[in-house]
Amino acid sequence: MAEHDLTLPLLSPRSSDQPQTVLTVHYDEYSEPSDQPPSNQQSFLQIRTPHQNHNHSRMNNENGHVSSPNPYEFLGSGEFSVPAPTTVDPFRNGTPFISGVYEVIKIVLCLPIALARLVLFGVCLAIGYIATRIALVGWKDKQNPVPKWRSRIMWITRVCARFILFSFGYQWIRRKGKPAPREIAPIVVSNHVSYIEPIFYFYELFPIIVASESHDSIPFVGTIIRAMQVIYVNRFSSASRKNAVNEIKRRASLDTFPRVLLFPEGTTTNGKVLISFQLGAFITGHPIQPIIVRYPHVHFDQSWGFISLAKLMFRMFTQFHNFMEVEYLPIITPSDHQKQNAVHFAERTGQAMASALNVIQTSHSFGDLMLLMKAAQLQQEKPWSYMVEMARIESLYHISSLEAVDFLDKFLSMNPDTSGCVKLQDFLSVLQLKSCTLSEEIFGFLDVEKNGSITFKQFLFGSAHVMNQPLFRQAFELAFAECVAEGDNYCMEKELADIFRHAIPDMNEDEVHGLFNLFDADNDGRISRDDFISCLRKNPLLIALFSPRLLYKDLSKAGDRMLEEIV
């Protein structure tokens, strides 16, 4: 497409007396939005007149409120919904503090026992470490199973693991059912409540485990898990996740390898719910044996939720006995359809485990733990209120956990109150917007409950909804083209000021400069295409500032050009 075509305004300004039209691209209802439209998708143009837009924007919503005009209708956006907040916190430890006379007396009485247990723990860890180092001496062929003579040496470490469990107060462990033969179920999955399960499975099954790359650097532990031929994965790298899945497939298909153990939740929870499953164990299509672990308790919750490791270990050492139950569930064999659809296989397995545990499975994920930790780090009064069930939003809008944390950083800079809500003025201050009709429309778009404040969940869902619109990518490309002079690759403050004043006519120089600095990430006094796109991906709500310059003046010609961009 020629350069003058690209820079032609998309829609006529709102203030124009000329008839205005909005170009909306609709995809088939069964297809998902994509930057590259699939060949089998059908698209069509829907033209709205200004009166149709006004009536549509002012219609009453389900709660009887009059909704404000939608500033993102030019992208094809309609209203969006935000799931109701959940009261479930899958990471909260039930006994984070020592409370009650009984607990205090018990801890005092157990202090001498705790000292002896600590010594036993240290001795067993040292012996296991030495035995593992001996077993690994000279072993370089890590693509094949560990030789049997090395595995026999590792029995010393496995016995030490059982004594470590004893030192933590697990003198006996109740088991129900039996592990299936490796030839029948080469993969086992388990819920993940504490650091105790990996120690137990190391002793009981000596499996190959899938673990985060960060575990390799843990003193003593890193060496021991290397002897288990661990499959390392970086959860934030798609290439690493793909390599891990391929390695799981390879090892599960060879009977000479031990069974593969995965914790599909990807992190520890408090055991009161199951959270969403990662799909690595289910993509392979092999039969799976689920295992569930329970920690019955009255006074001391043994889950490694939002609690420090040192505090948890101290509490374990100062208990008379800690209860643990392990149940091996029946093997789940995927149907032919589920071999092709890992999501359905994971759902079926999750339902079986949740039913056996008598709990529900939520859409929380490790991303929610990241949000919880970020909110706690910034000393929010109710950090758990910032969890959004990340698995759901990842599925709907393809927003990663790291992006969600960036949005939380932005939201927390808006000075939310003790209930986690942000008012209009704080919202506008962070986005460098002045109070005006358009700014209020942007805020009103997020304020789905129309109560004058927004929550982080509304902010995240609204921002993700805008980014996921079919025309968002084309809009910011055209917006940048409008901002640069012909033959230039950068946008200067003067050009951006002209654009902003089309949307907010009475902006002063300081207000323009504040918005310019928001786009000028490297502070070099000019905005490159990368600066521009990066800012709009971090602040997608600001695309509304460019809507007056993205209005069509010539419907037939501009419509054809935009359709070429889309299809």
C-alpha positions in Angstrom: 0.0 0.0 0.0 1.3 3.5 -0.9 2.5 5.8 1.8 -0.1 8.4 1.2 -2.8 5.7 1.5 -1.5 4.6 4.9 -1.5 8.2 6.3 -5.0 9.0 5.1 -7.2 9.6 8.1 -9.3 6.5 8.9 -12.5 8.3 10.1 -13.6 11.9 10.1 -13.4 13.9 13.3 -16.2 13.8 15.8 -16.8 17.5 15.5 -17.3 17.4 11.7 -20.7 18.0 10.2 -20.1 15.4 7.5 -21.8 12.1 7.9 -19.6 9.8 10.0 -19.3 6.0 9.5 -17.5 3.3 11.5 -15.9 0.4 9.7 -16.2 -2.8 11.7 -14.8 -6.1 10.7 -16.7 -9.1 12.0 -15.3 -12.6 12.0 -17.2 -15.9 11.9 -18.5 -16.6 15.4 -16.4 -19.7 15.8 -13.1 -18.1 14.9 -10.7 -16.2 17.2 -9.2 -12.8 16.5 -5.8 -12.9 15.0 -3.2 -10.6 13.6 -3.2 -12.7 10.5 -6.8 -13.6 9.5 -7.2 -17.3 8.7 -8.1 -18.1 5.1 -11.4 -19.7 6.1 -12.7 -16.8 8.1 -15.5 -14.7 6.6 -15.5 -10.9 7.2 -17.9 -8.2 6.4 -18.3 -4.5 6.9 -20.9 -3.0 9.1 -21.6 0.7 8.6 -23.1 2.7 11.5 -24.3 6.3 11.2 -23.7 8.8 14.0 -27.3 8.4 15.3 -26.9 4.7 15.4 -23.7 5.0 17.4 -25.2 7.5 19.8 -28.3 5.4 20.4 -26.2 2.3 20.8 -23.9 4.0 23.3 -26.6 5.5 25.4 -28.7 2.3 25.8 -29.5 1.1 29.3 -27.5 -1.8 30.6 -28.8 -4.8 32.6 -28.5 -2.9 35.9 -30.6 0.0 34.7 -27.6 2.4 34.4 -27.2 4.5 31.3 -23.9 3.5 29.8 -21.5 6.2 28.6 -20.4 6.4 24.9 -17.9 3.7 24.0 -14.6 5.4 23.1 -13.4 2.1 21.4 -16.3 1.5 19.1 -14.1 2.6 16.2 -12.1 -0.5 16.8 -15.1 -2.7 16.6 -15.4 -3.0 20.4 -18.7 -3.6 22.1 -19.3 -3.9 25.8 -17.2 -6.4 27.7 -18.0 -8.3 30.9 -15.9 -8.9 33.9 -16.4 -12.1 36.0 -17.5 -11.5 39.5 -14.7 -11.4 42.1 -14.0 -14.7 43.8 -13.4 -15.1 47.5 -11.2 -18.2 47.0 -7.6 -17.8 47.8 -5.7 -20.9 46.8 -2.4 -19.7 48.2 -3.3 -18.7 51.8 -1.9 -20.8 54.6 -4.6 -21.4 57.2 -2.3 -21.0 60.2 0.3 -18.4 59.3 0.8 -17.4 62.9 1.3 -19.3 66.2 -1.9 -18.9 68.1 -3.5 -20.6 71.1 -2.1 -21.8 74.4 -1.9 -25.4 73.2 0.3 -24.5 70.2 2.6 -22.4 72.4 3.0 -25.2 75.0 3.6 -27.8 72.3 6.3 -25.7 70.6 8.1 -25.2 73.9 7.9 -28.9 74.7 9.1 -29.9 71.2 12.1 -27.5 71.1 14.6 -30.2 72.3 13.0 -32.6 69.8 13.2 -30.0 67.1 17.0 -29.6 67.7 17.4 -33.4 67.4 15.3 -33.4 64.2 17.4 -30.6 62.8 20.6 -32.6 63.4 19.0 -35.6 61.7 17.9 -33.5 58.8 21.4 -32.1 58.3 23.2 -35.5 58.6 20.8 -37.2 56.1 21.1 -34.3 53.7 24.9 -34.5 53.8 25.0 -38.3 53.4 22.5 -38.1 50.5 24.5 -35.4 48.8 27.8 -37.3 49.1 26.2 -40.5 47.8 24.7 -38.6 44.9 28.0 -37.0 44.0 29.6 -40.5 43.9 26.8 -41.8 41.7 27.3 -38.9 39.3 31.1 -39.1 39.0 32.1 -39.5 35.4 28.5 -39.7 34.1 28.2 -37.6 30.9 25.6 -39.4 28.8 22.6 -37.6 30.2 20.4 -38.3 27.2 20.1 -42.0 28.2 18.8 -43.6 31.4 21.1 -43.7 34.4 23.1 -46.9 34.5 21.8 -49.5 37.0 24.9 -49.4 39.2 24.5 -45.7 39.6 20.8 -46.1 40.5 21.8 -48.6 43.2 24.1 -46.0 44.8 21.1 -43.6 44.7 19.2 -45.9 47.0 21.4 -44.5 49.8 20.0 -41.0 49.0 16.5 -42.4 48.8 16.7 -43.9 52.2 18.1 -40.6 53.5 15.0 -38.9 52.0 12.8 -41.1 54.1 14.7 -40.1 57.2 14.4 -36.5 56.2 10.6 -37.0 56.1 10.9 -38.5 59.6 12.8 -35.5 60.8 9.9 -33.3 59.6 7.5 -35.3 61.7 6.2 -37.8 59.2 6.9 -40.9 61.2 4.3 -42.8 59.2 2.5 -41.9 55.9 -0.8 -43.4 55.0 -1.1 -44.8 51.5 -4.1 -45.8 49.5 -3.8 -47.7 46.3 -0.6 -48.6 44.5 1.6 -47.1 41.8 0.7 -48.6 38.4 3.5 -50.3 36.5 5.6 -47.9 34.5 4.8 -49.8 31.3 1.1 -49.0 31.7 1.3 -45.5 33.0 4.6 -43.8 32.1 3.4 -40.4 33.4 2.1 -39.6 36.9 0.7 -36.2 38.0 0.1 -35.0 41.5 -1.4 -32.0 43.3 1.2 -29.8 44.9 0.7 -28.6 48.4 4.2 -28.5 50.1 7.9 -29.2 49.5 7.2 -32.5 51.2 5.7 -34.2 48.1 8.9 -34.1 45.9 10.9 -35.7 48.8 8.2 -38.4 49.2 8.1 -39.2 45.5 11.9 -39.3 45.3 11.9 -42.0 48.0 8.8 -43.8 46.8 9.1 -43.7 43.0 12.5 -42.2 42.0 10.9 -40.6 38.9 12.1 -38.2 36.4 10.7 -34.8 37.4 10.0 -31.6 35.5 11.2 -28.6 37.4 12.0 -24.9 37.0 15.5 -24.1 35.9 16.0 -22.1 39.1 16.0 -25.3 41.2 19.3 -26.3 39.7 21.1 -23.6 41.7 19.6 -24.7 45.1 22.5 -26.0 47.3 22.5 -29.8 47.8 19.0 -30.1 46.2 20.2 -29.1 42.8 22.7 -31.9 42.7 20.2 -34.5 43.9 17.5 -33.6 41.4 20.1 -33.8 38.6 20.6 -37.4 39.5 16.8 -37.8 38.8 17.5 -36.7 35.2 15.4 -33.7 35.7 13.7 -32.0 32.7 14.2 -28.3 33.2 11.8 -25.7 31.9 11.5 -22.0 31.9 7.8 -21.3 32.3 8.2 -17.8 30.6 9.9 -19.2 27.5 7.8 -20.8 24.8 10.9 -22.4 23.3 11.8 -23.9 26.7 8.3 -25.2 27.2 8.3 -26.8 23.7 11.6 -28.5 24.4 10.4 -29.8 27.7 7.2 -31.3 26.1 9.4 -33.0 23.5 11.6 -34.4 26.1 8.6 -35.7 28.2 7.3 -37.4 25.0 10.7 -39.0 24.3 11.3 -40.3 27.8 7.7 -41.5 28.4 7.8 -43.5 25.2 11.0 -45.4 26.3 10.5 -48.1 28.9 14.2 -47.9 29.9 13.5 -44.5 31.6 11.8 -44.2 34.9 8.2 -42.8 35.0 7.9 -39.0 34.6 6.4 -37.0 37.4 4.7 -33.6 36.9 2.9 -31.2 39.2 0.5 -29.7 36.5 -0.6 -26.8 38.8 2.9 -25.4 38.4 3.1 -24.2 42.0 2.1 -25.0 45.5 -1.4 -24.3 46.8 -3.1 -24.6 50.2 -4.7 -27.9 49.1 -8.3 -26.5 49.5 -8.7 -26.3 45.8 -7.1 -27.4 42.6 -5.9 -24.6 40.3 -5.7 -24.7 36.5 -3.4 -27.3 34.9 -0.5 -26.7 32.6 -0.8 -29.0 29.6 2.8 -30.4 29.4 1.8 -33.8 30.9 -1.3 -34.1 28.6 0.1 -33.2 25.2 2.0 -36.5 25.0 -1.2 -38.6 24.8 0.2 -41.3 27.2 -1.9 -42.9 29.9 -1.6 -41.0 33.2 -1.9 -42.1 36.8 -3.1 -39.2 39.0 -1.9 -39.1 42.6 -3.5 -36.9 45.3 -1.9 -35.8 48.6 -3.7 -34.6 51.7 -2.3 -33.1 54.9 -5.1 -33.6 57.6 -4.5 -31.1 60.4 -6.2 -29.2 63.2 -3.7 -26.7 64.6 -1.0 -26.5 61.9 -1.6 -26.1 58.1 1.4 -27.7 56.4 0.8 -26.1 53.0 3.5 -24.0 51.5 1.1 -21.2 50.6 2.0 -17.5 51.0 4.3 -18.3 53.9 8.1 -18.3 54.2 10.0 -21.6 54.0 11.9 -21.0 57.2 8.7 -20.5 59.2 7.1 -23.6 57.7 10.1 -25.8 58.5 10.3 -24.5 62.1 6.6 -25.3 62.6 7.1 -28.8 61.2 10.1 -29.5 63.4 8.0 -28.5 66.5 5.0 -30.8 66.0 4.6 -34.2 67.7 3.5 -35.7 64.4 2.5 -34.4 60.9 -0.2 -36.3 59.0 0.2 -37.1 55.3 -2.1 -39.2 53.1 -1.2 -40.4 49.6 -3.8 -41.9 47.3 -3.0 -43.5 43.9 -6.0 -43.0 41.7 -7.0 -45.2 38.7 -5.2 -44.8 35.5 -6.7 -42.3 33.0 -6.3 -43.3 29.4 -7.0 -40.6 26.8 -9.6 -41.3 24.1 -8.6 -40.8 20.5 -10.1 -37.4 20.6 -8.3 -36.4 23.8 -5.0 -37.5 22.3 -5.6 -34.7 19.8 -6.9 -32.3 22.4 -4.7 -31.9 25.5 -7.2 -29.4 27.1 -10.0 -32.0 27.3 -7.5 -34.6 28.6 -6.3 -32.2 31.3 -10.0 -31.3 32.2 -10.8 -35.0 32.6 -7.8 -35.6 34.8 -8.5 -32.5 36.9 -12.1 -33.5 37.4 -11.0 -37.0 38.7 -8.5 -35.4 41.1 -10.9 -32.7 42.3 -13.6 -35.3 42.9 -11.2 -37.5 44.9 -10.1 -34.5 47.0 -13.6 -33.3 47.3 -12.6 -29.8 46.2 -13.3 -27.6 43.2 -10.9 -26.6 40.4 -10.5 -22.9 39.8 -8.9 -20.9 37.0 -6.1 -19.6 39.1 -2.6 -20.2 38.0 1.0 -19.3 38.9 0.3 -15.9 37.3 -2.1 -15.2 40.2 0.7 -16.0 42.7 2.9 -13.5 40.9 0.2 -10.8 41.2 -0.3 -11.7 44.9 3.4 -11.4 45.6 3.7 -8.1 43.7 0.7 -6.6 45.6 2.2 -7.9 48.9 5.6 -6.5 48.0 4.1 -3.1 47.5 2.4 -3.4 50.9 -1.3 -3.5 49.7 -3.7 -4.1 52.5 -5.5 -6.9 50.8 -3.0 -8.4 48.3 -5.3 -11.4 47.6 -7.9 -9.1 46.0 -5.6 -8.5 43.0 -5.8 -12.1 41.8 -7.8 -12.4 38.6 -7.8 -16.2 37.8 -5.1 -15.7 35.2 -5.8 -19.0 33.3 -9.2 -17.5 32.2 -7.8 -14.2 31.0 -4.9 -16.0 29.2 -7.4 -18.2 27.4 -9.7 -15.3 26.5 -7.2 -12.5 25.7 -3.8 -14.2 25.3 -2.3 -11.9 28.0 0.8 -13.4 29.6 1.4 -13.4 33.4 4.4 -11.0 32.9 2.1 -8.6 31.0 -0.5 -8.9 33.8 2.1 -8.0 36.4 3.1 -4.9 34.3 -0.6 -3.9 34.3 -0.7 -4.4 38.0 2.3 -2.1 38.4 0.5 0.6 36.5 -2.7 0.1 38.5 -1.0 0.2 41.9 0.6 3.5 40.8 -2.9 4.9 40.7 -3.1 4.8 44.5 -6.0 2.3 45.0 -7.9 2.6 48.3 -8.0 -0.1 51.0 -10.7 -2.0 49.0 -8.5 -2.0 45.9 -10.5 0.5 43.9 -9.2 3.5 41.9 -11.1 6.8 41.5 -11.2 8.9 38.3 -8.7 11.5 39.2 -6.0 9.0 40.2 -6.6 7.1 37.0 -6.3 10.2 34.8 -3.1 11.3 36.7 -1.2 8.2 35.9 -2.3 8.1 32.3 -1.4 11.8 31.9 -4.9 12.6 30.9 -6.8 15.8 31.8 -10.4 15.6 33.0 -12.6 15.9 29.9 -15.5 14.1 28.1 -13.2 11.6 26.4 -11.2 10.9 29.6 -14.5 10.2 31.4 -15.6 8.0 28.6 -12.4 5.9 28.9 -12.9 5.6 32.6 -16.6 4.8 32.2 -15.7 2.1 29.7 -13.8 0.3 32.5 -16.3 1.1 35.2 -18.7 -1.7 34.2 -20.6 -1.4 37.5 -21.0 2.4 37.1 -20.1 3.1 40.7 -17.4 5.7 40.1 -14.4 3.5 40.7 -12.6 0.6 39.0 -10.9 -2.5 40.3 -7.7 -4.1 39.0 -9.7 -6.9 37.4 -11.8 -4.4 35.5 -8.7 -2.5 34.5 -7.0 -5.6 33.3 -10.0 -7.1 31.5 -10.8 -3.8 29.8 -7.2 -3.2 28.7 -6.9 -6.7 27.4 -10.3 -6.4 25.6 -9.1 -3.3 23.7 -5.8 -5.0 22.7 -7.7 -8.0 21.5 -9.9 -6.1 19.1 -9.4 -7.0 15.4 -8.6 -3.4 14.4 -6.2 -2.6 17.3 -3.0 -3.4 15.5 -4.1 -1.6 12.3 -5.2 1.3 14.4 -1.9 1.9 16.1 0.0 1.5 12.8 -2.2 4.1 11.2 -2.0 6.3 14.2 1.8 6.4 14.1 1.7 7.2 10.4 -0.5 10.1 11.2 2.0 11.4 13.8 5.1 11.4 11.6 6.0 13.9 8.9 6.3 12.6 5.4 9.7 10.9 4.9 10.4 10.9 8.6 10.5 7.8 10.9 10.0 9.7 14.2 7.3 11.6 15.8 8.1 15.0 17.5 6.2 16.7 20.3 4.7 19.2 18.0 3.1 16.6 15.7 1.8 14.6 18.7 0.3 17.8 20.2 -1.7 18.4 17.0 -3.1 14.8 17.2 -3.9 15.1 21.0 -5.7 18.4 20.5 -8.0 16.8 18.0 -9.2 14.6 20.8 -8.8 17.1 23.7 -8.9 20.6 22.2 -7.9 22.6 25.3 -4.7 20.7 26.3 -2.0 23.0 27.5 1.8 22.6 26.9 2.5 20.8 30.2 -0.3 18.3 29.6 1.0 17.6 26.1 4.5 17.2 27.4 3.4 14.7 30.1 1.7 12.5 27.4 4.7 12.9 25.1 7.1 11.7 27.9 4.8 8.7 28.4 5.4 7.7 24.8 9.1 8.7 24.7 10.4 5.7 26.7 14.1 6.3 26.0 13.8 10.1 26.7 15.6 11.1 23.5 13.1 13.8 22.6 11.5 11.9 19.8 9.2 8.9 19.5 10.2 6.0 17.2 7.8 3.4 15.9 9.0 1.0 18.6 8.5 3.6 21.3 5.0 4.3 20.0 3.9 0.7 19.8 5.4 -0.3 23.1 3.6 2.5 24.9 0.2 1.5 23.4 0.8 -2.1 24.3 1.5 -1.0 27.9 -1.3 1.6 27.8 -3.8 0.3 25.2 -6.5 2.6 26.6 -4.7 5.6 25.1 -5.5 4.4 21.5 -8.8 6.4 22.1 -6.8 9.6 21.8 -6.2 8.9 18.1 -9.8 8.1 17.2 -10.7 11.6 15.8 -7.8 11.1 13.3 -8.9 7.6 12.5 -12.3 8.6 11.0 -13.0 8.0 7.3 -13.5 11.0 5.0 -14.0 8.9 1.9 -15.9 5.7 2.8 -15.6 3.9 -0.5 -11.8 4.4 -1.0 -10.8 4.3 2.7 -13.0 1.2 3.2 -11.3 -0.6 0.4 -7.9 0.3 1.8 -8.7 -0.8 5.3 -10.2 -4.0 4.0 -7.0 -4.7 2.2 -5.2 -4.3 5.6 -7.5 -6.8 7.3 -8.1 -9.4 4.6 
